[in-house]
Amino acid sequence: MPAKLYKVTLTLEERDFLSNVASKGQGAAQKITHARILLKADQGENGPGWEDQLISKTLDVSVTMIERIRKTFIEQGLDAALNRKKPCRIRSVKFDGEKEAYLVALACSQPPDGRQSWTLRLLADKMVELNHFAELSYETVRQVLKKRTQALVKETVVYSAGSQC
């Protein structure tokens, strides 16, 4: 068996902390599982130093997950190994106040010839046609208009049978 690239060696304080997290049984299941993996993988003088396959069978997790947790512990520390990584995606905001106001005004205006009302797709296409966007999804239009219920004409709003306006 090849030597492990990331060898977990816990200090007494880390071991006590992880034992406390694992034994309480309170908190996220993922955090408790990660704590148990680190405790079993500990190759220090007080640790059991279990093989990954044994940890995998005992805790019902994949060997890949064990390797990833060991790597995270060594490279980023105990906190990163226990807790979920925060999403780091940055979403661009398509609608600013001006474009949103224009969409609301468009939705309240007369629909195109041959149509009784605006559809989400028609509104999205019209906003693209007027060069407000290079592309625009009807779902984005729906979400913006949902926030702005004043954009809907009262007669066009459909209510369920149980509730009335």
PyRosetta script that sets phi, psi and omega in degrees:
from pyrosetta import init, pose_from_sequence

init()
pose = pose_from_sequence("MPAKLYKVTLTLEERDFLSNVASKGQGAAQKITHARILLKADQGENGPGWEDQLISKTLDVSVTMIERIRKTFIEQGLDAALNRKKPCRIRSVKFDGEKEAYLVALACSQPPDGRQSWTLRLLADKMVELNHFAELSYETVRQVLKKRTQALVKETVVYSAGSQC")
pose.set_psi(1, 129.5)
pose.set_omega(1, -179.3)
pose.set_phi(2, -68.7)
pose.set_psi(2, 153.0)
pose.set_omega(2, 179.1)
pose.set_phi(3, -66.8)
pose.set_psi(3, 143.8)
pose.set_omega(3, -179.0)
pose.set_phi(4, -71.1)
pose.set_psi(4, 138.0)
pose.set_omega(4, 179.7)
pose.set_phi(5, -73.4)
pose.set_psi(5, -37.4)
pose.set_omega(5, -179.1)
pose.set_phi(6, -117.6)
pose.set_psi(6, 102.9)
pose.set_omega(6, -176.4)
pose.set_phi(7, -97.5)
pose.set_psi(7, 121.4)
pose.set_omega(7, -178.4)
pose.set_phi(8, -86.3)
pose.set_psi(8, 122.7)
pose.set_omega(8, 174.2)
pose.set_phi(9, -131.0)
pose.set_psi(9, 109.9)
pose.set_omega(9, -176.1)
pose.set_phi(10, -92.3)
pose.set_psi(10, 145.2)
pose.set_omega(10, 171.7)
pose.set_phi(11, -79.0)
pose.set_psi(11, 168.0)
pose.set_omega(11, 178.2)
pose.set_phi(12, -61.3)
pose.set_psi(12, -39.4)
pose.set_omega(12, 179.6)
pose.set_phi(13, -64.6)
pose.set_psi(13, -44.3)
pose.set_omega(13, 179.3)
pose.set_phi(14, -63.3)
pose.set_psi(14, -41.3)
pose.set_omega(14, -179.4)
pose.set_phi(15, -63.9)
pose.set_psi(15, -43.3)
pose.set_omega(15, 178.0)
pose.set_phi(16, -63.3)
pose.set_psi(16, -43.6)
pose.set_omega(16, 180.0)
pose.set_phi(17, -61.7)
pose.set_psi(17, -47.2)
pose.set_omega(17, -179.6)
pose.set_phi(18, -65.6)
pose.set_psi(18, -38.4)
pose.set_omega(18, 177.4)
pose.set_phi(19, -63.0)
pose.set_psi(19, -40.1)
pose.set_omega(19, 178.6)
pose.set_phi(20, -64.3)
pose.set_psi(20, -44.6)
pose.set_omega(20, 179.0)
pose.set_phi(21, -62.3)
pose.set_psi(21, -45.4)
pose.set_omega(21, -176.5)
pose.set_phi(22, -70.8)
pose.set_psi(22, -36.0)
pose.set_omega(22, -174.6)
pose.set_phi(23, -81.9)
pose.set_psi(23, -27.6)
pose.set_omega(23, -179.7)
pose.set_phi(24, -65.8)
pose.set_psi(24, -38.6)
pose.set_omega(24, -179.1)
pose.set_phi(25, 73.8)
pose.set_psi(25, 12.1)
pose.set_omega(25, 177.1)
pose.set_phi(26, -108.4)
pose.set_psi(26, 143.6)
pose.set_omega(26, -179.1)
pose.set_phi(27, 112.3)
pose.set_psi(27, -175.5)
pose.set_omega(27, -177.7)
pose.set_phi(28, -65.6)
pose.set_psi(28, 136.7)
pose.set_omega(28, 179.9)
pose.set_phi(29, -59.8)
pose.set_psi(29, -36.4)
pose.set_omega(29, 179.5)
pose.set_phi(30, -62.8)
pose.set_psi(30, -40.3)
pose.set_omega(30, -179.7)
pose.set_phi(31, -66.7)
pose.set_psi(31, -41.6)
pose.set_omega(31, 179.5)
pose.set_phi(32, -65.4)
pose.set_psi(32, -41.9)
pose.set_omega(32, 178.7)
pose.set_phi(33, -63.1)
pose.set_psi(33, -43.2)
pose.set_omega(33, 179.4)
pose.set_phi(34, -63.9)
pose.set_psi(34, -38.9)
pose.set_omega(34, 178.4)
pose.set_phi(35, -63.2)
pose.set_psi(35, -43.6)
pose.set_omega(35, 179.9)
pose.set_phi(36, -64.9)
pose.set_psi(36, -38.6)
pose.set_omega(36, 178.2)
pose.set_phi(37, -62.6)
pose.set_psi(37, -46.3)
pose.set_omega(37, -179.8)
pose.set_phi(38, -63.8)
pose.set_psi(38, -38.3)
pose.set_omega(38, 178.6)
pose.set_phi(39, -63.7)
pose.set_psi(39, -43.1)
pose.set_omega(39, -179.0)
pose.set_phi(40, -73.0)
pose.set_psi(40, -29.2)
pose.set_omega(40, -177.8)
pose.set_phi(41, -84.8)
pose.set_psi(41, -9.1)
pose.set_omega(41, -177.5)
pose.set_phi(42, -59.5)
pose.set_psi(42, 121.6)
pose.set_omega(42, -179.5)
pose.set_phi(43, -107.5)
pose.set_psi(43, 16.7)
pose.set_omega(43, 175.8)
pose.set_phi(44, -72.8)
pose.set_psi(44, -176.7)
pose.set_omega(44, -176.7)
pose.set_phi(45, -68.7)
pose.set_psi(45, -25.0)
pose.set_omega(45, 179.3)
pose.set_phi(46, -98.5)
pose.set_psi(46, -3.2)
pose.set_omega(46, -175.5)
pose.set_phi(47, -96.5)
pose.set_psi(47, 155.9)
pose.set_omega(47, -179.3)
pose.set_phi(48, -74.3)
pose.set_psi(48, -28.2)
pose.set_omega(48, 178.2)
pose.set_phi(49, 62.1)
pose.set_psi(49, 43.4)
pose.set_omega(49, -179.1)
pose.set_phi(50, -65.5)
pose.set_psi(50, 152.5)
pose.set_omega(50, 173.4)
pose.set_phi(51, -73.7)
pose.set_psi(51, 153.7)
pose.set_omega(51, -177.3)
pose.set_phi(52, -60.0)
pose.set_psi(52, -37.7)
pose.set_omega(52, -179.5)
pose.set_phi(53, -64.8)
pose.set_psi(53, -38.3)
pose.set_omega(53, 179.1)
pose.set_phi(54, -68.9)
pose.set_psi(54, -42.3)
pose.set_omega(54, 176.8)
pose.set_phi(55, -61.7)
pose.set_psi(55, -43.3)
pose.set_omega(55, -179.5)
pose.set_phi(56, -59.1)
pose.set_psi(56, -46.4)
pose.set_omega(56, 179.5)
pose.set_phi(57, -67.4)
pose.set_psi(57, -43.3)
pose.set_omega(57, -175.9)
pose.set_phi(58, -67.3)
pose.set_psi(58, -44.6)
pose.set_omega(58, -175.5)
pose.set_phi(59, -97.3)
pose.set_psi(59, -1.3)
pose.set_omega(59, 178.5)
pose.set_phi(60, 58.2)
pose.set_psi(60, 50.3)
pose.set_omega(60, 175.8)
pose.set_phi(61, -130.1)
pose.set_psi(61, 165.6)
pose.set_omega(61, -178.6)
pose.set_phi(62, -81.5)
pose.set_psi(62, 154.8)
pose.set_omega(62, 176.9)
pose.set_phi(63, -63.8)
pose.set_psi(63, -35.2)
pose.set_omega(63, 178.3)
pose.set_phi(64, -60.6)
pose.set_psi(64, -41.2)
pose.set_omega(64, 178.6)
pose.set_phi(65, -63.2)
pose.set_psi(65, -41.9)
pose.set_omega(65, 179.4)
pose.set_phi(66, -62.4)
pose.set_psi(66, -45.2)
pose.set_omega(66, 178.7)
pose.set_phi(67, -61.7)
pose.set_psi(67, -41.0)
pose.set_omega(67, -179.6)
pose.set_phi(68, -65.1)
pose.set_psi(68, -39.3)
pose.set_omega(68, -179.6)
pose.set_phi(69, -69.5)
pose.set_psi(69, -41.0)
pose.set_omega(69, 176.4)
pose.set_phi(70, -60.7)
pose.set_psi(70, -44.1)
pose.set_omega(70, 180.0)
pose.set_phi(71, -62.8)
pose.set_psi(71, -45.5)
pose.set_omega(71, 179.9)
pose.set_phi(72, -62.7)
pose.set_psi(72, -41.0)
pose.set_omega(72, 179.1)
pose.set_phi(73, -61.1)
pose.set_psi(73, -45.8)
pose.set_omega(73, -178.0)
pose.set_phi(74, -69.4)
pose.set_psi(74, -42.9)
pose.set_omega(74, -174.4)
pose.set_phi(75, -82.3)
pose.set_psi(75, -35.6)
pose.set_omega(75, -171.9)
pose.set_phi(76, -120.9)
pose.set_psi(76, -10.6)
pose.set_omega(76, 176.5)
pose.set_phi(77, 103.7)
pose.set_psi(77, 175.8)
pose.set_omega(77, -174.7)
pose.set_phi(78, -64.6)
pose.set_psi(78, -44.2)
pose.set_omega(78, -177.6)
pose.set_phi(79, -60.5)
pose.set_psi(79, -43.6)
pose.set_omega(79, 179.8)
pose.set_phi(80, -66.9)
pose.set_psi(80, -33.3)
pose.set_omega(80, -179.4)
pose.set_phi(81, -72.8)
pose.set_psi(81, -28.8)
pose.set_omega(81, -177.9)
pose.set_phi(82, -87.8)
pose.set_psi(82, -39.4)
pose.set_omega(82, -170.9)
pose.set_phi(83, -101.4)
pose.set_psi(83, 152.8)
pose.set_omega(83, 178.7)
pose.set_phi(84, -65.7)
pose.set_psi(84, 146.1)
pose.set_omega(84, 176.8)
pose.set_phi(85, -75.8)
pose.set_psi(85, 134.2)
pose.set_omega(85, 178.8)
pose.set_phi(86, -71.1)
pose.set_psi(86, 140.5)
pose.set_omega(86, 178.1)
pose.set_phi(87, -63.3)
pose.set_psi(87, 137.2)
pose.set_omega(87, -176.2)
pose.set_phi(88, -114.7)
pose.set_psi(88, 15.4)
pose.set_omega(88, 179.4)
pose.set_phi(89, -75.7)
pose.set_psi(89, 144.9)
pose.set_omega(89, 179.0)
pose.set_phi(90, -113.8)
pose.set_psi(90, 118.8)
pose.set_omega(90, -179.8)
pose.set_phi(91, -95.7)
pose.set_psi(91, 132.0)
pose.set_omega(91, 177.0)
pose.set_phi(92, -82.6)
pose.set_psi(92, 141.3)
pose.set_omega(92, 179.4)
pose.set_phi(93, -88.6)
pose.set_psi(93, 117.4)
pose.set_omega(93, -177.9)
pose.set_phi(94, -76.3)
pose.set_psi(94, -42.2)
pose.set_omega(94, -174.0)
pose.set_phi(95, -98.2)
pose.set_psi(95, 121.1)
pose.set_omega(95, 167.4)
pose.set_phi(96, -96.9)
pose.set_psi(96, -178.8)
pose.set_omega(96, -176.6)
pose.set_phi(97, -59.5)
pose.set_psi(97, -39.5)
pose.set_omega(97, -177.7)
pose.set_phi(98, -66.9)
pose.set_psi(98, -46.8)
pose.set_omega(98, -179.6)
pose.set_phi(99, -67.1)
pose.set_psi(99, -36.2)
pose.set_omega(99, 178.4)
pose.set_phi(100, -65.3)
pose.set_psi(100, -43.5)
pose.set_omega(100, 178.7)
pose.set_phi(101, -63.0)
pose.set_psi(101, -38.8)
pose.set_omega(101, 179.1)
pose.set_phi(102, -65.3)
pose.set_psi(102, -40.3)
pose.set_omega(102, 178.4)
pose.set_phi(103, -63.9)
pose.set_psi(103, -42.1)
pose.set_omega(103, 179.1)
pose.set_phi(104, -62.9)
pose.set_psi(104, -44.5)
pose.set_omega(104, 179.0)
pose.set_phi(105, -62.9)
pose.set_psi(105, -40.9)
pose.set_omega(105, 178.9)
pose.set_phi(106, -63.7)
pose.set_psi(106, -42.2)
pose.set_omega(106, -179.7)
pose.set_phi(107, -65.6)
pose.set_psi(107, -29.6)
pose.set_omega(107, 179.8)
pose.set_phi(108, -86.8)
pose.set_psi(108, -10.2)
pose.set_omega(108, -177.6)
pose.set_phi(109, -81.5)
pose.set_psi(109, 176.8)
pose.set_omega(109, 177.8)
pose.set_phi(110, -65.0)
pose.set_psi(110, 136.4)
pose.set_omega(110, 177.8)
pose.set_phi(111, -70.8)
pose.set_psi(111, 164.9)
pose.set_omega(111, 179.8)
pose.set_phi(112, -61.4)
pose.set_psi(112, 159.2)
pose.set_omega(112, 179.3)
pose.set_phi(113, -56.4)
pose.set_psi(113, 138.9)
pose.set_omega(113, 178.6)
pose.set_phi(114, 85.9)
pose.set_psi(114, 0.6)
pose.set_omega(114, -179.4)
pose.set_phi(115, -121.1)
pose.set_psi(115, 144.1)
pose.set_omega(115, 176.7)
pose.set_phi(116, -84.5)
pose.set_psi(116, -32.0)
pose.set_omega(116, -179.8)
pose.set_phi(117, -151.5)
pose.set_psi(117, 165.8)
pose.set_omega(117, 176.3)
pose.set_phi(118, -75.2)
pose.set_psi(118, 139.5)
pose.set_omega(118, 169.8)
pose.set_phi(119, -104.1)
pose.set_psi(119, 164.5)
pose.set_omega(119, 178.9)
pose.set_phi(120, -61.9)
pose.set_psi(120, -38.6)
pose.set_omega(120, 179.7)
pose.set_phi(121, -66.9)
pose.set_psi(121, -41.2)
pose.set_omega(121, 177.9)
pose.set_phi(122, -62.8)
pose.set_psi(122, -42.9)
pose.set_omega(122, 178.5)
pose.set_phi(123, -62.6)
pose.set_psi(123, -43.5)
pose.set_omega(123, 178.9)
pose.set_phi(124, -62.8)
pose.set_psi(124, -45.5)
pose.set_omega(124, -179.9)
pose.set_phi(125, -63.6)
pose.set_psi(125, -38.8)
pose.set_omega(125, -179.2)
pose.set_phi(126, -67.1)
pose.set_psi(126, -39.4)
pose.set_omega(126, 178.2)
pose.set_phi(127, -64.6)
pose.set_psi(127, -36.7)
pose.set_omega(127, 176.6)
pose.set_phi(128, -70.0)
pose.set_psi(128, -42.9)
pose.set_omega(128, 179.9)
pose.set_phi(129, -60.4)
pose.set_psi(129, -35.2)
pose.set_omega(129, 180.0)
pose.set_phi(130, -85.1)
pose.set_psi(130, 9.6)
pose.set_omega(130, 175.7)
pose.set_phi(131, 63.1)
pose.set_psi(131, 31.4)
pose.set_omega(131, 172.4)
pose.set_phi(132, -82.0)
pose.set_psi(132, -27.4)
pose.set_omega(132, -179.5)
pose.set_phi(133, -143.2)
pose.set_psi(133, 153.3)
pose.set_omega(133, 173.1)
pose.set_phi(134, -75.3)
pose.set_psi(134, -37.3)
pose.set_omega(134, 175.2)
pose.set_phi(135, -152.2)
pose.set_psi(135, 150.4)
pose.set_omega(135, -178.2)
pose.set_phi(136, -151.8)
pose.set_psi(136, 129.6)
pose.set_omega(136, -180.0)
pose.set_phi(137, -84.2)
pose.set_psi(137, 145.1)
pose.set_omega(137, 176.2)
pose.set_phi(138, -64.7)
pose.set_psi(138, -26.5)
pose.set_omega(138, 177.8)
pose.set_phi(139, -66.6)
pose.set_psi(139, -37.5)
pose.set_omega(139, 176.1)
pose.set_phi(140, -64.0)
pose.set_psi(140, -41.6)
pose.set_omega(140, 177.0)
pose.set_phi(141, -60.7)
pose.set_psi(141, -44.0)
pose.set_omega(141, -179.9)
pose.set_phi(142, -59.6)
pose.set_psi(142, -44.5)
pose.set_omega(142, -178.1)
pose.set_phi(143, -65.7)
pose.set_psi(143, -39.2)
pose.set_omega(143, 179.0)
pose.set_phi(144, -66.9)
pose.set_psi(144, -45.0)
pose.set_omega(144, -179.0)
pose.set_phi(145, -69.8)
pose.set_psi(145, -29.4)
pose.set_omega(145, 177.7)
pose.set_phi(146, -63.7)
pose.set_psi(146, -37.9)
pose.set_omega(146, 177.2)
pose.set_phi(147, -69.2)
pose.set_psi(147, -27.8)
pose.set_omega(147, -175.1)
pose.set_phi(148, -112.9)
pose.set_psi(148, 74.4)
pose.set_omega(148, -175.8)
pose.set_phi(149, -65.4)
pose.set_psi(149, -16.9)
pose.set_omega(149, 177.6)
pose.set_phi(150, -69.0)
pose.set_psi(150, -11.0)
pose.set_omega(150, 178.7)
pose.set_phi(151, -75.5)
pose.set_psi(151, -15.7)
pose.set_omega(151, -177.8)
pose.set_phi(152, -94.2)
pose.set_psi(152, 134.8)
pose.set_omega(152, 175.9)
pose.set_phi(153, -74.3)
pose.set_psi(153, 134.8)
pose.set_omega(153, -174.8)
pose.set_phi(154, -52.7)
pose.set_psi(154, -40.7)
pose.set_omega(154, -176.8)
pose.set_phi(155, -67.4)
pose.set_psi(155, -24.1)
pose.set_omega(155, -176.1)
pose.set_phi(156, -89.6)
pose.set_psi(156, -9.3)
pose.set_omega(156, -179.9)
pose.set_phi(157, -77.1)
pose.set_psi(157, 129.4)
pose.set_omega(157, -179.8)
pose.set_phi(158, -102.0)
pose.set_psi(158, 124.1)
pose.set_omega(158, 179.7)
pose.set_phi(159, -105.4)
pose.set_psi(159, 153.7)
pose.set_omega(159, 176.3)
pose.set_phi(160, -69.6)
pose.set_psi(160, 161.1)
pose.set_omega(160, -177.0)
pose.set_phi(161, -61.7)
pose.set_psi(161, -33.2)
pose.set_omega(161, -177.0)
pose.set_phi(162, -74.7)
pose.set_psi(162, -30.1)
pose.set_omega(162, -176.9)
pose.set_phi(163, -118.1)
pose.set_psi(163, 141.7)
pose.set_omega(163, 178.1)
pose.set_phi(164, -117.1)
pose.set_psi(164, 160.8)
pose.set_omega(164, -178.7)
pose.set_phi(165, -63.1)
pose.dump_pdb("model.pdb")
